[in-house]
């Protein structure tokens, strides 16, 4: 039995939740994966996995062994990458996940620079607004907007994204423009709800140095940033979003800022990655590059 391969197979099964998925992701026959786990359990003298027709889960011994394995595998990779060539030329696959609007508007247009610097890194980029499980989905690093609190992940702040409140010119013509928070009564919103728990996010306004939360009625709720902006452009209601996502519509006159004296607080943008990836050279250069990208405030600063 190749113990190193067996450890890789075992950790992948835990991460993806099944033998078949692990075999497919590693490019191994399913029979090989099954045989390796049997040999590993026999070698250790404990049962690592509980199998049912629907799912695979770790036993208590399996969970403890998994935590040791991910540390050992990460240490082994980092040891190999400590050589001078690896330090100067990090290589291999890097799986990252970005909010769709951040990826499409800020990161991907500048990605050529990263690829030129690190041509031996193969990027696999997911974009979307759904929460992802880094460990189970095998993702090395995610970027998340908003306040994040996850003690199991290492976080690095990237930016504070200025936000504005907007509505379409057509909407303002029909409903009027509110000039203060009291005049929001009778207005409609496009509401944004969490894909994780279905909770609707409140609108936030800065008033006398304090955050004033308001929930506005609306006929449409969405859980995707692109749909959120598109619904407001279509005249369906008021929205709040980072300026970088709205500036093209504002400059073209499709959207107008309202209540500028009560702008919402800036939205934090954070890079997160599992603790065992903290010393990964690939993750390190990726996060460092993201910090460079977001250091340029001109990318997302309101000019109105």
C-alpha positions as CSV (number, residue, x, y, z in Angstrom):
1,X,0.0,0.0,0.0
2,X,1.2,3.5,-0.9
3,X,0.5,5.2,2.4
4,X,0.9,8.7,0.9
5,X,-1.6,7.9,-1.8
6,X,-4.0,6.3,0.7
7,X,-3.9,9.5,2.8
8,X,-4.6,11.6,-0.3
9,X,-7.5,9.4,-1.2
10,X,-8.9,9.3,2.3
11,X,-8.8,13.1,2.7
12,X,-10.4,13.6,-0.7
13,X,-13.3,11.2,0.2
14,X,-14.0,13.2,3.4
15,X,-13.8,16.5,1.5
16,X,-16.2,15.5,-1.3
17,X,-18.4,13.2,0.7
18,X,-18.1,10.0,-1.5
19,X,-15.9,7.3,-3.0
20,X,-17.1,7.9,-6.5
21,X,-16.6,11.7,-6.5
22,X,-13.1,11.2,-4.9
23,X,-12.1,8.7,-7.6
24,X,-13.3,11.0,-10.4
25,X,-11.5,14.1,-8.9
26,X,-8.2,12.2,-8.5
27,X,-8.4,10.3,-11.8
28,X,-8.4,6.9,-10.2
29,X,-10.6,3.8,-10.8
30,X,-13.3,3.5,-8.1
31,X,-12.1,0.0,-7.3
32,X,-8.6,1.4,-6.5
33,X,-10.1,4.0,-4.2
34,X,-12.1,1.3,-2.3
35,X,-9.2,-1.0,-2.0
36,X,-6.8,1.7,-0.7
37,X,-9.3,2.6,2.1
38,X,-9.7,-1.0,3.0
39,X,-5.9,-1.5,3.2
40,X,-5.5,1.8,5.2
41,X,-8.2,0.8,7.8
42,X,-6.6,-2.7,8.1
43,X,-3.1,-1.1,8.5
44,X,-4.4,1.3,11.2
45,X,-6.6,-1.3,12.9
46,X,-9.6,1.1,13.1
47,X,-12.7,2.0,11.0
48,X,-12.2,5.4,9.4
49,X,-15.4,5.8,7.4
50,X,-19.1,4.9,7.9
51,X,-20.8,4.1,4.6
52,X,-24.5,4.2,3.9
53,X,-26.3,4.0,0.5
54,X,-26.6,7.8,0.6
55,X,-23.5,9.2,2.2
56,X,-20.1,8.7,3.7
57,X,-19.0,10.1,7.0
58,X,-16.0,9.8,9.3
59,X,-16.0,7.9,12.5
60,X,-14.5,9.6,15.6
61,X,-11.1,7.9,14.8
62,X,-11.6,8.9,11.1
63,X,-12.1,12.5,12.0
64,X,-9.0,12.6,14.1
65,X,-7.0,10.8,11.4
66,X,-8.3,13.3,8.8
67,X,-7.1,16.3,10.8
68,X,-3.7,14.8,11.1
69,X,-3.6,13.9,7.4
70,X,-4.5,17.4,6.1
71,X,-1.7,18.8,8.3
72,X,0.8,16.2,7.1
73,X,-0.1,16.6,3.4
74,X,0.1,20.4,3.6
75,X,3.4,20.2,5.4
76,X,4.8,17.8,2.8
77,X,3.7,20.1,-0.1
78,X,5.2,23.1,1.6
79,X,8.4,21.2,2.3
80,X,8.7,20.5,-1.4
81,X,7.9,24.1,-2.3
82,X,10.7,25.4,0.0
83,X,13.3,24.8,-2.6
84,X,14.5,27.9,-4.4
85,X,12.8,27.2,-7.7
86,X,9.5,26.5,-6.0
87,X,9.8,29.8,-4.0
88,X,10.4,31.7,-7.2
89,X,8.0,29.7,-9.4
90,X,5.0,28.4,-7.4
91,X,3.2,25.8,-9.5
92,X,0.2,23.6,-9.5
93,X,-3.6,24.0,-9.4
94,X,-5.1,26.7,-7.3
95,X,-8.9,26.6,-6.8
96,X,-10.5,29.9,-5.8
97,X,-14.0,31.2,-5.5
98,X,-15.1,34.9,-6.0
99,X,-18.4,36.8,-5.7
100,X,-19.6,37.0,-9.3
101,X,-19.6,40.8,-9.6
102,X,-16.1,41.1,-8.0
103,X,-14.8,38.5,-10.3
104,X,-16.3,39.8,-13.5
105,X,-15.7,43.5,-12.9
106,X,-12.5,43.7,-10.9
107,X,-10.4,40.5,-10.6
108,X,-10.7,38.7,-14.0
109,X,-10.1,41.8,-16.2
110,X,-6.7,42.1,-14.4
111,X,-5.9,38.4,-14.3
112,X,-3.4,38.6,-17.1
113,X,-1.0,40.2,-14.7
114,X,-1.2,37.3,-12.2
115,X,-0.8,34.7,-15.0
116,X,2.3,36.5,-16.4
117,X,3.9,36.6,-12.9
118,X,3.0,32.9,-12.1
119,X,2.7,31.0,-15.4
120,X,3.0,27.6,-13.7
121,X,-0.1,28.1,-11.5
122,X,-3.2,26.7,-13.0
123,X,-6.2,28.7,-11.8
124,X,-9.6,27.2,-11.4
125,X,-12.0,30.0,-10.7
126,X,-15.6,29.7,-9.5
127,X,-17.9,32.8,-9.5
128,X,-21.2,33.0,-7.7
129,X,-23.0,34.4,-4.7
130,X,-23.6,31.1,-2.9
131,X,-21.7,30.2,0.3
132,X,-19.1,27.5,-0.4
133,X,-17.6,24.9,2.0
134,X,-13.8,25.3,1.4
135,X,-12.8,21.9,2.9
136,X,-15.6,19.8,1.5
137,X,-15.3,21.4,-2.0
138,X,-11.5,21.4,-2.1
139,X,-11.3,25.1,-2.6
140,X,-8.0,26.8,-1.6
141,X,-9.2,30.4,-1.1
142,X,-12.5,32.4,-1.3
143,X,-13.3,36.1,-1.4
144,X,-16.4,37.1,0.6
145,X,-18.2,40.4,0.8
146,X,-19.8,41.6,4.1
147,X,-18.9,40.8,7.7
148,X,-17.5,37.3,8.0
149,X,-16.7,35.4,11.2
150,X,-15.4,31.9,10.8
151,X,-12.9,30.7,13.4
152,X,-11.9,27.8,11.2
153,X,-10.6,30.0,8.4
154,X,-7.7,32.4,8.2
155,X,-8.9,35.8,7.0
156,X,-7.1,38.7,5.3
157,X,-8.9,42.0,4.7
158,X,-8.8,43.2,1.0
159,X,-10.9,46.4,0.9
160,X,-13.7,48.5,2.2
161,X,-16.0,49.0,-0.8
162,X,-18.0,52.3,-0.8
163,X,-21.7,51.7,-1.3
164,X,-24.6,53.9,-2.6
165,X,-28.4,53.8,-2.7
166,X,-29.9,53.9,-6.1
167,X,-33.1,53.8,-8.1
168,X,-33.8,54.1,-11.8
169,X,-34.8,57.4,-13.4
170,X,-38.1,55.8,-14.4
171,X,-38.7,54.7,-10.8
172,X,-38.0,58.2,-9.5
173,X,-40.3,59.7,-12.0
174,X,-43.1,57.4,-10.9
175,X,-42.6,57.5,-7.1
176,X,-40.6,60.7,-6.5
177,X,-37.2,61.0,-5.0
178,X,-36.9,60.6,-1.2
179,X,-34.9,63.4,0.3
180,X,-34.6,62.0,3.8
181,X,-35.2,58.7,5.6
182,X,-38.8,59.7,6.6
183,X,-39.7,60.0,3.0
184,X,-38.8,56.4,2.3
185,X,-42.4,55.6,3.5
186,X,-44.4,54.3,0.5
187,X,-41.3,53.4,-1.6
188,X,-40.5,50.0,-3.0
189,X,-37.3,48.1,-2.8
190,X,-35.6,45.2,-4.7
191,X,-34.8,43.1,-1.7
192,X,-31.7,40.8,-1.4
193,X,-32.0,37.5,0.5
194,X,-29.3,35.1,1.7
195,X,-28.8,32.0,-0.4
196,X,-27.7,30.3,2.9
197,X,-30.6,30.9,5.2
198,X,-33.2,32.9,3.2
199,X,-32.9,35.9,5.4
200,X,-33.6,39.3,3.8
201,X,-30.9,41.9,4.3
202,X,-31.8,45.2,5.7
203,X,-31.0,48.5,4.0
204,X,-28.5,50.5,6.0
205,X,-28.2,54.3,6.2
206,X,-25.6,56.4,8.0
207,X,-27.4,59.1,10.1
208,X,-25.5,61.3,12.6
209,X,-22.7,58.8,12.7
210,X,-25.0,55.9,13.5
211,X,-26.2,53.0,11.3
212,X,-30.0,53.2,10.7
213,X,-31.4,49.9,9.5
214,X,-34.6,49.8,7.4
215,X,-36.6,47.1,5.8
216,X,-38.5,48.2,2.8
217,X,-41.4,46.4,1.1
218,X,-40.9,45.1,-2.4
219,X,-42.5,43.0,-5.1
220,X,-39.2,41.3,-6.0
221,X,-36.5,39.6,-4.0
222,X,-33.3,38.0,-5.4
223,X,-30.2,36.3,-4.2
224,X,-27.8,37.2,-7.0
225,X,-25.9,40.5,-7.4
226,X,-26.4,40.7,-11.1
227,X,-30.2,40.1,-10.8
228,X,-30.3,42.7,-8.0
229,X,-28.9,45.5,-10.1
230,X,-30.8,44.4,-13.2
231,X,-34.1,44.6,-11.3
232,X,-33.4,48.1,-10.2
233,X,-32.4,49.2,-13.7
234,X,-35.8,47.8,-14.8
235,X,-37.5,50.2,-12.4
236,X,-38.6,47.6,-9.8
237,X,-37.3,49.5,-6.8
238,X,-34.5,50.9,-4.7
239,X,-31.2,49.0,-4.1
240,X,-28.0,49.4,-2.2
241,X,-24.7,48.1,-3.6
242,X,-21.0,48.8,-3.9
243,X,-20.3,51.6,-6.2
244,X,-18.0,49.6,-8.5
245,X,-21.0,47.5,-9.4
246,X,-23.2,50.5,-10.2
247,X,-21.0,53.2,-11.7
248,X,-21.5,52.2,-15.3
249,X,-25.3,52.5,-14.9
250,X,-24.9,55.7,-12.9
251,X,-22.7,57.3,-15.5
252,X,-25.1,56.2,-18.3
253,X,-28.1,57.6,-16.4
254,X,-29.9,54.3,-16.0
255,X,-29.5,54.6,-12.2
256,X,-29.4,57.7,-10.0
257,X,-28.0,57.9,-6.5
258,X,-30.6,58.9,-3.9
259,X,-30.1,59.9,-0.3
260,X,-26.4,60.7,-0.7
261,X,-26.3,62.3,2.8
262,X,-27.2,58.9,4.2
263,X,-24.8,56.7,2.4
264,X,-24.6,53.1,3.7
265,X,-21.4,52.0,5.4
266,X,-18.6,50.5,3.2
267,X,-18.8,46.8,2.6
268,X,-15.8,44.8,3.8
269,X,-14.1,42.4,1.3
270,X,-12.1,39.6,2.8
271,X,-10.0,36.7,1.5
272,X,-10.4,33.5,3.5
273,X,-8.6,30.2,3.4
274,X,-8.3,27.0,5.6
275,X,-5.6,27.2,8.3
276,X,-3.7,24.3,6.7
277,X,-3.3,26.3,3.6
278,X,-1.7,29.2,5.4
279,X,1.8,28.4,4.3
280,X,0.9,27.3,0.8
281,X,3.0,29.3,-1.6
282,X,0.3,29.3,-4.2
283,X,-2.3,30.7,-1.8
284,X,0.1,33.2,-0.5
285,X,1.0,34.8,-3.8
286,X,-2.7,34.8,-4.9
287,X,-3.8,36.7,-1.7
288,X,-0.8,39.1,-2.0
289,X,-1.8,39.8,-5.6
290,X,-5.5,40.4,-4.6
291,X,-4.3,42.9,-2.0
292,X,-2.4,44.8,-4.7
293,X,-5.5,44.8,-6.9
294,X,-7.7,46.3,-4.2
295,X,-5.1,48.8,-3.0
296,X,-6.0,51.0,-6.0
297,X,-9.0,52.9,-4.6
298,X,-9.8,54.2,-8.1
299,X,-11.3,50.9,-8.9
300,X,-14.4,51.4,-6.8
301,X,-14.4,54.9,-5.4
302,X,-17.6,57.0,-6.1
303,X,-16.9,60.0,-8.3
304,X,-20.2,61.8,-7.9
